[in-house]
Amino acid sequence: MLDPDEFHEEYPPEKLEDELPEQPISSLRDIQHLYGRLYTLATAGGGEYAAYLTPDQANDLIGTEESLIVVRVDLSGEQPSLDSDNPVWVTQYSDDLVQQVAHCKYNAARGIDHSITHRSGRNSDPEKLARYACERLTKWVTDEDVQNVAEEHPDGDVIRGLAAVGDDESNLEQIRSAVQAELGGSTTALLTVQVRRKADADYEWPGDVTVFNEAMRARKLSKLVSKGQATNSAGQATDLINGERTRTVGTAEDPLNYFLGKQMEKFPGLDPDEAWRSHPISENGAVTLMNAEEFVDACSYRTFNADVYYLPYFLGRPTPEETYPLYSALYQVTQADDITPVQKFYDWFRKHQDDFEGRLRFYVAAVMKHQMSRFDVYGETLNGRLHYPTEVGKRHEQITDSWVFDEDHESNGDRTSPMPSYEEVALTDPSSPEHSLHEMVASGSYLYRTFPFTDDDTDAAVDDERIDVYVSILAGDPVPRSQLINAYVERLLDWDGEEVPQLLIASQFAQLCALENADLVTADNNTESTLIDGPNYVTMQPDTARTDGGTAALDRTDKLESFINQTDGLDNPERRGAFLLGILIGQIGTYQQGYHDRSTTVIDQYPIKSMTKTKVKRITQEVIDKDIVYSRESAKKGSNINSTMYREVTDGIVETMAEKDPEKWEISTDDLRFYYALGVTYGMNDRSPNKQDTEDSDADADNTTETNE
């Protein structure tokens, strides 16, 4: 395959212009056809038969010894015969012979290649190679499609002459003996034929003999009309790709295996022989689609037990100016095996973004391959953009860099941040660089860290939330907020550890905020498509003013008020009530562990999975009662508490629940559990690391005491 510089040199703009489609890119088929055309140009070049050749199928043989075995047939005399001096020539396959051998691979375990040139199996012994050499004059020339071409073509005598040589057993024995004598042992090789049609003329390679090319073409096309249950799926129709009326085929292969005869459940009532009517592709177009395989496969990767395809293209009709960087990107992806295509395209995009003018798009699809020829597509779009995963990474970094996650942020003063962070947990770490977050989003690990696990040995399911949301993020399609919350809670309920998964909850919360800020989350109401505006913790600051005109560090009450005011989801009083109850349980549980050395605390008594709307009122009363008891106990020990330890929380709970009986709350159970879990995490993380619990700051002394975790 030509590298990008060689491609540009071989196809200057005026030449490339003639090779590009005249129609704008508007479908997956258009993208595949463009890829196939570029691959053909870069490997087999132009010409009438280039799309039918598969030169890359023998690239590994170039430059190796005994890699090309040539049977020479002299057709210049009265009777066709083997070359008298050198009936078999064993040589080295080289770059300058690629076009001349005109190889066309047929991917069948026991079949022969479409072309008269055939590739052997790996390390075949001389006896087997001798048989393959003989089959050039027996099996290939007697193929029905080849014979049909010979009958109609003016050079049909060439094929008939080869068949005549193959009919003579003495000739075959001579070939077998010569092959075994010439070879030094087992090898992998191409086997082909040269013919001499005029006395004293040079021997001609298959690529120079038109009837060989026509026969090769006929053999390959025959597979496009008789695949699977179809016997002759072809007819006159309008080509889906170029819009011209022509002979079309209905069972054309393509790298994604769409529209195959075995996928009849996707097309109820489909008659495979009539498939050319529902999905008409011209013969040349069908072959070009097949040639897209190298680029299409390179632009795919495995995640969530499915194959994700990420195919770049430019809006509108392809131009040479945009095709050069597109080819360069595709070529580079074929050379890279250590990162996903999305990550590679991101690096490429940063170097060329000024040239694209917003026209770069991606076809994105998640595909489950049940069998070799039966795939299911879980989601697809033509509107993928690099902007979307990049924006999510950027927004996530802003969230973790804010005072909500960064304990060293000036706004937090001598208090902990609302959410815990740990450098080993990237989705909570303020120091995680944007590019690494982008790579997580692009690769799928971003959701893998927060969404439910599935059995790695189980194929992806149609209702796999990870795939659905992942494709939506790559495509920039907003997802319902409830879909995210449901997935988060399912992951939390699967938690098998003894302690509250604080860092997992914090990761989920940061992700939710990032997706909201990237305009990728919609309101829960299915009848609405309103985007949710996420929190902006970067620009919002605590409300307490300093005497110098700046902003004071938060005390505990200020921190809670600021967090609630700046977190959009807590505008809902029911979510806020669940969140405050979680905080109180987190605080009381931490107090019990720190001051009473209890191994079982209220945190253990009221796990996430037990929280329901029918239990909220009872649990709230029990925990407030404990807060009162511990406050009195602390007061007897001399602490400066005027009422209860966590009055700012209990007052908020009482106020919220006075508005509406929790049993009549309208939020879902998953919503309740998620914000309850968020509250528990907040409460367990709410402390002043540099102070003892009974040594409160003046700002807290009037109504609170602080606790250690």
Secondary structure, DSSP 8 states (H G I E B T S, - for coil): ---HHHHHHHS-HHHHHHHS-SS-B-SHHHHHHHHHHHHHHHHT-SSTTGGG--GGGGGGGTT-TT-EEEEEEE-SSSS-EE-SS-SEEEE---GGGHHHHT------SS---SSSSEE--TTB-HHHHHHHHHHTTTTTTTSHHHHHHHHHSTTHHHHHHHHHHHH-HHHHHHHHHHHHHH--S-B--EEEEEEE-STT---B-GGG-HHHHHHHHHHHHHTTTSSTT-S--EEEEE-TTT--EEEEESS---TT-TT-TT-GGGSTT--GGGHHHHS-EEHHHHHHHHTTHHHHHHTEEEETTEEEEEEEEESBS--HHHHHHHHHHHHHHHH--SS-HHHHHHHHHHHHGGGTTT-EEEEEEEEEEEETTEEEEEEEEEEE-THHHHHHHHHHHHHHHSTTT-TTSGGGTTS--SS---TTSTTT-TT--HHHHHHHHHHSHHHHTTS----TTS---TT-HHHHHHHHHHHT--EEHHHHHHHHHHHHHT--SSS--HHHHHHHHHHHHHHHHTT-EE-S-TT---B-----TTT---S-B-TTSSB----HHHHHHHHHHH-GGGGSHHHHHHHHHHHHHHHHHHHHHHHS--SS-HHHHS-GGG--HHHHHHHHHHHHHHHHHHHHHHHHTT---SS-TBHHHHHHHHHHHHHS-GGG--S-HHHHHHHHHHHHHHHHH---TTS-TT---TTTTTTB-----
